[in-house]
Amino acid sequence: MNQEKYDQENNTFNKSCQSETLLTVSEFLDIVNQSMSSVTFSIKGEISSFSFRKHAYFSLKDNNDGSMVNCFMWGSDYNICGVNVKEGLDVIIHGFPEVYKPTGRLTFRASSIELVGEGALKKAYEELKDKFLEEGLFDVERKKPMPLLPINIGVITSKYGAVINDLLTNLGTYGLKISLFDSRVEGVLAIKELKKAIDYFKNKPIDLLVIIRGGGSLESLQPFNNEVLIRSLVDYSVPIICGIGHDKDVPLISLVSDLSVSTPTAVAREINKSWDKSIENIQTTSTHIIDQFSLILFNKSNIIDKNMNLILTFYNNIRHYFDKLLAETKKSISIFEFSINHTKTLLAKDINITFQYFESFIDKVSFRIASQEKEIFKNNPKSVLKKGYSVLTYNKKVVRSIKQVNKGNILNVRVEDGNILTSVIEESNKE
């Protein structure tokens, strides 16, 4: 126990006892129990008069002088301690003393029990190992494979010491998310904390559970040989990897886990393994892709060069044809310009000739028109009328024959200075 703490509690108890205040028996026992329950003791002795009725009742006897202390242990604490208690068994119990008020009897309330001696530990280890072996808990078929590219990792260990540092130092820089549950990893008092940590991660979104600690003797590794603790890992939702150092006797929790290695550094290597392999595959694939791309690029480059040569040849042919066509076009344009100029010259000459001909033609036409004009003027009806002649019309038609009119028809007689209306009185074809 912590001597300093014990002395402090003892001083408090002494002061209470020295007080002049009058106490009842119940008040006195409450003070005694309160004083004693705050300090934990570890007692070594031999089990005597053991019985279990929902809870454990037994006595612990001193092997030297036969001194005895009555003990009590809650059933839940007894079940988790993992020790098959029998009379005559040497053990170490942990707890605190108290006085049972109804009888005034001193009792030691034990919170945990552990075996004493390597022989007893070894025997219990082999018995539990055979039990698990018979149940098939060590079979390879029931073990889960390590996850590929784990991200969320639950870790159970003490946050103090080199173990957690070794793990974190050797993990790769892959963006891993580590959730640490700080727990004792040595001694019988570690069992409850380890069980609490295991139950905690059952409801967490992790890819892998890691349980680690350094090496130690069979006695110091007893929490990892606890039956209740080990059974809580059977059929766990995610793979479990244990890195618990040991010399010869492998902790049973390591045999039941999905993967067991000896050191935290080895655990880190196992976590890194799929990541390292993926990085290696990526690098190999990248190299292969680059090589394939280079080969394709080289082949395509040759094809491009070949096509460029074809294009250049085709371009040169087109250029040659274009130059030839251009020369022929220039020649044709030159000929065409000559033809145009020649045609202009001929056209100008023809125009002059045409104008001369046209002027001569106009003169001839003008002469003929003048002649016709004289003839027309000569035959103009008005000229005839001036000579005393008249024009007879009936219904706006010139009367040329007596057959065109009948007796009584009104005729129009046009003379030089006007019109005369007359009526047909008689027709006669005599001159």
C-alpha positions as CSV (number, residue, x, y, z in Angstrom):
1,M,0.0,0.0,0.0
2,N,1.0,3.7,-0.2
3,Q,2.6,4.3,3.1
4,E,2.3,8.1,2.9
5,K,-1.4,7.9,2.1
6,Y,-1.9,5.4,4.9
7,D,-0.2,7.7,7.4
8,Q,-2.4,10.6,6.4
9,E,-5.6,8.5,6.7
10,N,-4.3,7.1,10.1
11,N,-3.7,10.7,11.4
12,T,-7.3,11.6,10.4
13,F,-8.6,8.6,12.2
14,N,-6.5,9.4,15.3
15,K,-7.8,12.9,15.4
16,S,-11.4,11.6,15.1
17,C,-10.7,9.2,18.0
18,Q,-9.2,11.9,20.1
19,S,-12.2,14.1,19.6
20,E,-14.3,14.7,22.7
21,T,-17.4,14.3,20.6
22,L,-19.6,11.4,21.7
23,L,-20.2,8.9,18.9
24,T,-22.7,6.1,18.5
25,V,-21.5,2.7,17.6
26,S,-22.8,3.1,14.0
27,E,-21.1,6.5,13.6
28,F,-17.8,5.1,15.0
29,L,-17.9,2.1,12.5
30,D,-18.7,4.5,9.6
31,I,-15.6,6.5,10.5
32,V,-13.5,3.4,10.7
33,N,-14.8,2.0,7.4
34,Q,-14.4,5.4,5.7
35,S,-10.8,5.6,6.9
36,M,-9.9,2.0,5.9
37,S,-11.7,1.9,2.5
38,S,-9.6,4.7,1.1
39,V,-6.4,2.6,1.2
40,T,-5.8,-0.5,-0.9
41,F,-3.8,-3.5,0.6
42,S,-2.2,-6.5,-1.1
43,I,-2.2,-9.6,1.2
44,K,-0.5,-12.9,0.5
45,G,-1.8,-16.1,2.1
46,E,-3.5,-19.5,1.7
47,I,-7.2,-19.9,0.7
48,S,-9.3,-21.5,3.5
49,S,-13.0,-22.2,3.8
50,F,-14.0,-21.0,0.3
51,S,-17.6,-20.9,-0.8
52,F,-19.4,-19.1,-3.7
53,R,-23.1,-18.1,-3.3
54,K,-23.5,-15.3,-5.9
55,H,-20.5,-13.8,-4.2
56,A,-17.3,-15.4,-2.9
57,Y,-16.7,-16.0,0.8
58,F,-13.4,-17.3,2.1
59,S,-10.6,-16.9,4.6
60,L,-7.0,-16.1,4.0
61,K,-4.5,-17.9,6.3
62,D,-0.9,-16.9,7.1
63,N,1.3,-19.9,6.3
64,N,3.8,-18.9,9.1
65,D,1.6,-18.6,12.2
66,G,-1.9,-19.5,11.1
67,S,-3.3,-16.0,11.4
68,M,-6.5,-15.6,9.5
69,V,-8.7,-12.8,8.0
70,N,-12.2,-13.2,6.7
71,C,-12.7,-12.1,3.1
72,F,-15.6,-11.2,0.8
73,M,-15.6,-10.7,-2.9
74,W,-18.4,-9.5,-5.2
75,G,-19.4,-12.1,-7.8
76,S,-18.6,-9.9,-10.7
77,D,-15.1,-9.2,-9.4
78,Y,-14.5,-12.9,-8.8
79,N,-15.7,-13.9,-12.3
80,I,-13.4,-11.5,-14.0
81,C,-10.3,-12.4,-11.9
82,G,-9.9,-15.6,-13.9
83,V,-8.6,-17.7,-10.9
84,N,-10.2,-21.0,-10.1
85,V,-10.0,-20.6,-6.3
86,K,-9.6,-23.7,-4.2
87,E,-8.8,-24.3,-0.6
88,G,-5.1,-24.6,0.0
89,L,-4.2,-22.4,-2.9
90,D,-1.6,-19.7,-2.3
91,V,-2.8,-16.3,-3.7
92,I,-2.4,-12.6,-3.4
93,I,-5.6,-10.6,-2.9
94,H,-6.1,-6.9,-3.4
95,G,-8.6,-4.8,-1.6
96,F,-9.4,-3.0,1.6
97,P,-10.7,-3.9,5.2
98,E,-14.1,-3.0,6.5
99,V,-16.2,-3.8,9.6
100,Y,-19.6,-5.4,8.9
101,K,-21.8,-3.2,11.1
102,P,-24.5,-5.8,12.0
103,T,-22.0,-8.2,13.6
104,G,-19.0,-5.9,14.2
105,R,-16.9,-8.5,12.3
106,L,-13.7,-7.3,10.4
107,T,-13.8,-8.4,6.8
108,F,-11.4,-7.9,4.0
109,R,-13.2,-6.9,0.8
110,A,-11.2,-8.3,-2.1
111,S,-11.4,-6.7,-5.5
112,S,-9.0,-9.1,-7.3
113,I,-7.1,-12.4,-6.7
114,E,-3.9,-13.6,-8.4
115,L,-2.0,-16.8,-8.1
116,V,1.4,-17.0,-6.3
117,G,4.4,-18.8,-7.7
118,E,5.5,-19.7,-11.2
119,G,4.4,-23.3,-10.8
120,A,0.8,-22.4,-10.0
121,L,0.8,-19.8,-12.8
122,K,2.2,-22.3,-15.3
123,K,-0.3,-24.9,-14.3
124,A,-3.3,-22.5,-14.7
125,Y,-1.8,-21.3,-18.0
126,E,-1.6,-24.9,-19.4
127,E,-5.1,-25.8,-18.2
128,L,-6.6,-22.7,-19.8
129,K,-4.6,-23.2,-23.0
130,D,-5.8,-26.8,-23.3
131,K,-9.3,-25.6,-22.8
132,F,-9.1,-23.0,-25.5
133,L,-7.3,-25.5,-27.8
134,E,-10.2,-28.0,-27.4
135,E,-12.7,-25.2,-28.2
136,G,-10.9,-24.4,-31.4
137,L,-10.1,-20.8,-30.4
138,F,-6.6,-21.1,-31.8
139,D,-7.7,-22.5,-35.1
140,V,-6.4,-20.6,-38.2
141,E,-9.8,-20.9,-39.9
142,R,-11.5,-18.6,-37.4
143,K,-8.8,-15.9,-37.6
144,K,-9.7,-12.8,-39.7
145,P,-7.2,-11.5,-42.2
146,M,-5.5,-8.1,-41.6
147,P,-7.5,-5.3,-43.3
148,L,-6.1,-3.7,-46.5
149,L,-5.1,-0.1,-46.1
150,P,-6.4,0.4,-42.5
151,I,-7.1,4.0,-41.5
152,N,-8.8,4.0,-38.1
153,I,-6.9,2.0,-35.6
154,G,-7.8,1.4,-31.9
155,V,-4.8,1.0,-29.6
156,I,-4.9,-0.4,-26.1
157,T,-1.8,0.1,-24.0
158,S,-0.4,2.5,-21.4
159,K,0.2,6.0,-22.6
160,Y,3.4,6.1,-20.6
161,G,6.7,4.4,-21.5
162,A,8.4,3.4,-24.7
163,V,5.8,1.0,-26.1
164,I,3.3,3.6,-27.6
165,N,6.3,5.7,-28.8
166,D,7.8,2.7,-30.6
167,L,4.4,2.1,-32.4
168,L,3.8,5.7,-33.4
169,T,7.4,6.2,-34.5
170,N,7.4,3.2,-36.8
171,L,4.0,3.8,-38.4
172,G,4.1,5.1,-41.9
173,T,2.9,8.5,-42.9
174,Y,-0.3,7.3,-44.5
175,G,-2.8,9.6,-42.6
176,L,-3.6,6.9,-40.1
177,K,-6.0,7.9,-37.3
178,I,-4.9,6.4,-33.9
179,S,-7.3,6.2,-31.0
180,L,-5.5,5.3,-27.8
181,F,-7.2,3.9,-24.8
182,D,-4.9,4.3,-21.8
183,S,-4.9,1.2,-19.7
184,R,-2.7,-0.7,-17.3
185,V,-1.0,-3.6,-18.9
186,E,0.6,-5.3,-15.9
187,G,-0.7,-6.9,-12.8
188,V,-4.1,-8.2,-11.8
189,L,-5.5,-4.7,-11.5
190,A,-5.0,-4.3,-15.3
191,I,-7.7,-6.9,-16.1
192,K,-10.7,-4.6,-15.5
193,E,-9.1,-1.7,-17.4
194,L,-8.2,-3.9,-20.4
195,K,-11.8,-5.4,-20.4
196,K,-13.2,-1.8,-20.3
197,A,-10.9,-0.8,-23.2
198,I,-12.0,-3.8,-25.3
199,D,-15.6,-3.1,-24.7
200,Y,-15.1,0.6,-25.6
201,F,-13.8,-0.1,-29.0
202,K,-16.6,-2.5,-29.8
203,N,-18.8,0.5,-30.5
204,K,-16.2,2.5,-32.4
205,P,-15.7,2.8,-36.2
206,I,-12.2,1.2,-36.3
207,D,-10.6,-1.0,-38.9
208,L,-8.2,-2.7,-36.6
209,L,-7.7,-3.2,-32.8
210,V,-4.1,-3.3,-31.5
211,I,-3.1,-4.6,-28.0
212,I,0.5,-4.0,-27.1
213,R,2.9,-4.0,-24.2
214,G,6.6,-4.8,-23.5
215,G,8.1,-8.1,-22.5
216,G,7.9,-9.6,-19.1
217,S,7.7,-12.7,-16.9
218,L,4.8,-15.1,-16.8
219,E,3.6,-13.4,-13.7
220,S,3.6,-9.9,-15.2
221,L,1.7,-11.1,-18.3
222,Q,-1.1,-12.7,-16.3
223,P,-3.7,-10.1,-17.4
224,F,-3.3,-11.4,-20.9
225,N,-4.0,-15.0,-19.8
226,N,-7.3,-14.1,-18.2
227,E,-10.2,-16.2,-19.5
228,V,-12.9,-13.5,-19.3
229,L,-10.7,-11.0,-21.0
230,I,-9.8,-13.4,-23.8
231,R,-13.4,-14.5,-24.4
232,S,-14.4,-10.9,-24.9
233,L,-12.1,-10.9,-28.0
234,V,-13.7,-14.0,-29.6
235,D,-15.7,-13.1,-32.7
236,Y,-14.7,-9.5,-32.4
237,S,-16.1,-7.3,-35.1
238,V,-12.6,-6.2,-36.5
239,P,-9.3,-8.0,-36.7
240,I,-7.1,-8.0,-33.6
241,I,-3.3,-7.8,-33.6
242,C,-1.3,-8.4,-30.4
243,G,2.2,-7.2,-29.9
244,I,3.1,-8.5,-26.4
245,G,6.7,-9.3,-25.8
246,H,7.4,-12.7,-24.2
247,D,10.4,-15.0,-23.7
248,K,8.9,-18.5,-23.9
249,D,5.3,-18.7,-22.9
250,V,3.1,-16.9,-25.4
251,P,0.2,-15.1,-23.8
252,L,-3.1,-16.8,-24.5
253,I,-4.5,-13.5,-25.8
254,S,-1.9,-13.6,-28.5
255,L,-2.8,-17.1,-29.5
256,V,-6.5,-16.2,-29.8
257,S,-5.9,-12.9,-31.6
258,D,-6.0,-12.8,-35.4
259,L,-2.3,-11.9,-35.6
260,S,0.5,-12.0,-33.0
261,V,3.9,-10.4,-33.2
262,S,6.5,-9.9,-30.4
263,T,7.1,-6.1,-30.4
264,P,5.2,-2.8,-31.0
265,T,7.6,-2.2,-33.9
266,A,6.6,-5.4,-35.5
267,V,2.9,-4.3,-35.1
268,A,3.7,-1.1,-36.9
269,R,5.3,-3.1,-39.7
270,E,2.2,-5.2,-40.1
271,I,0.0,-2.1,-40.2
272,N,2.3,-0.6,-42.8
273,K,2.5,-3.7,-44.8
274,S,-0.6,-3.3,-47.1
275,W,0.2,0.5,-47.4
276,D,3.9,-0.2,-48.3
277,K,2.7,-2.9,-50.8
278,S,0.2,-0.5,-52.3
279,I,2.9,2.3,-52.6
280,E,5.3,-0.3,-54.2
281,N,2.5,-1.4,-56.6
282,I,1.8,2.3,-57.4
283,Q,5.5,2.9,-58.1
284,T,5.7,-0.2,-60.2
285,T,2.6,0.6,-62.1
286,S,3.7,4.2,-62.6
287,T,7.0,2.9,-64.0
288,H,5.1,0.5,-66.2
289,I,2.7,3.2,-67.4
290,I,5.6,5.6,-68.1
291,D,7.5,2.8,-70.0
292,Q,4.4,1.9,-72.0
293,F,3.7,5.6,-72.6
294,S,7.2,6.2,-73.8
295,L,7.0,3.2,-76.1
296,I,3.7,4.3,-77.5
297,L,5.0,7.9,-77.8
298,F,8.1,6.5,-79.7
299,N,5.9,4.5,-82.0
300,K,3.5,7.4,-82.5
301,S,6.5,9.7,-83.1
302,N,7.7,7.4,-85.9
303,I,4.2,7.4,-87.4
304,I,4.0,11.2,-87.1
305,D,7.4,11.5,-88.7
306,K,6.3,9.2,-91.6
307,N,3.0,11.1,-92.0
308,M,4.9,14.4,-91.8
309,N,7.1,13.2,-94.6
310,L,4.0,12.2,-96.6
311,I,2.4,15.5,-95.9
312,L,5.6,17.4,-96.8
313,T,5.8,15.4,-100.1
314,F,2.2,16.1,-100.8
315,Y,2.7,19.8,-99.9
316,N,5.7,20.0,-102.2
317,N,3.7,18.4,-105.0
318,I,0.9,20.8,-104.4
319,R,3.4,23.7,-104.3
320,H,5.0,22.6,-107.6
321,Y,1.5,22.2,-109.2
322,F,0.5,25.6,-107.8
323,D,3.7,27.2,-109.1
324,K,3.1,25.6,-112.5
325,L,-0.5,26.7,-112.4
326,L,0.5,30.2,-111.4
327,A,2.9,30.4,-114.2
328,E,0.3,29.2,-116.7
329,T,-2.2,31.6,-115.2
330,K,0.2,34.5,-115.5
331,K,0.8,33.5,-119.1
332,S,-2.9,33.2,-119.8
333,I,-3.5,36.6,-118.2
334,S,-0.8,38.1,-120.3
335,I,-2.4,36.6,-123.4
336,F,-5.8,37.7,-122.3
337,E,-4.5,41.3,-121.7
338,F,-2.9,41.3,-125.1
339,S,-6.2,40.0,-126.6
340,I,-8.1,42.7,-124.8
341,N,-5.8,45.5,-126.0
342,H,-5.9,44.1,-129.5
343,T,-9.6,43.8,-129.3
344,K,-9.8,47.4,-128.0
345,T,-7.8,48.6,-131.0
346,L,-10.0,46.6,-133.4
347,L,-13.1,47.7,-131.7
348,A,-12.0,51.4,-131.8
349,K,-11.3,51.0,-135.5
350,D,-14.6,49.3,-136.1
351,I,-16.4,51.9,-134.1
352,N,-15.0,54.6,-136.3
353,I,-15.9,52.7,-139.4
354,T,-19.4,52.1,-138.0
355,F,-19.9,55.7,-137.2
356,Q,-18.8,56.7,-140.7
357,Y,-21.2,54.1,-142.1
358,F,-23.9,55.2,-139.8
359,E,-23.4,58.8,-140.7
360,S,-23.6,57.9,-144.4
361,F,-26.7,55.8,-143.6
362,I,-28.2,58.6,-141.7
363,D,-27.6,61.0,-144.6
364,K,-29.2,58.6,-147.0
365,V,-32.2,58.0,-144.7
366,S,-32.5,61.7,-144.1
367,F,-32.6,62.2,-147.9
368,R,-35.2,59.5,-148.4
369,I,-37.3,60.9,-145.5
370,A,-37.2,64.4,-147.1
371,S,-38.3,62.8,-150.3
372,Q,-41.1,60.9,-148.7
373,E,-42.0,64.0,-146.7
374,K,-42.4,65.9,-150.0
375,E,-44.5,63.1,-151.4
376,I,-46.6,62.8,-148.3
377,F,-47.1,66.6,-148.2
378,K,-48.0,66.4,-151.8
379,N,-50.7,63.8,-151.1
380,N,-52.0,65.3,-147.9
381,P,-55.8,65.4,-147.9
382,K,-55.7,69.0,-146.7
383,S,-53.8,69.8,-149.9
384,V,-56.5,68.0,-151.9
385,L,-59.3,69.8,-150.0
386,K,-57.7,73.1,-150.9
387,K,-58.1,72.2,-154.5
388,G,-61.9,72.0,-154.0
389,Y,-62.2,68.3,-153.2
390,S,-64.1,67.0,-150.2
391,V,-64.1,63.7,-148.2
392,L,-67.4,61.9,-147.6
393,T,-67.7,59.7,-144.6
394,Y,-70.6,57.6,-143.1
395,N,-70.2,56.2,-139.6
396,K,-66.6,57.5,-139.6
397,K,-65.8,55.4,-142.6
398,V,-64.8,57.0,-145.9
399,V,-67.4,56.4,-148.6
400,R,-65.8,55.0,-151.7
401,S,-68.8,53.5,-153.3
402,I,-72.6,54.1,-153.5
403,K,-73.0,50.7,-152.2
404,Q,-71.8,51.9,-148.7
405,V,-74.9,54.2,-148.3
406,N,-78.6,54.1,-148.6
407,K,-81.2,56.6,-149.1
408,G,-81.8,58.7,-146.0
409,N,-78.3,58.1,-144.5
410,I,-76.7,61.1,-142.9
411,L,-73.3,61.7,-144.4
412,N,-70.4,63.9,-143.2
413,V,-68.8,66.0,-145.9
414,R,-65.3,67.3,-144.9
415,V,-64.2,70.4,-146.9
416,E,-61.1,72.6,-146.4
417,D,-62.5,74.8,-143.7
418,G,-65.0,72.4,-142.0
419,N,-67.6,69.6,-142.1
420,I,-71.0,69.5,-143.7
421,L,-73.8,67.1,-142.8
422,T,-76.0,66.0,-145.7
423,S,-78.6,63.3,-146.4
424,V,-78.7,60.8,-149.2
425,I,-81.7,61.6,-151.4
426,E,-81.0,59.3,-154.2
427,E,-78.4,56.8,-155.4
428,S,-77.2,56.7,-158.9
429,N,-74.2,54.9,-160.4
430,K,-74.2,57.1,-163.5
431,E,-71.3,59.4,-163.9
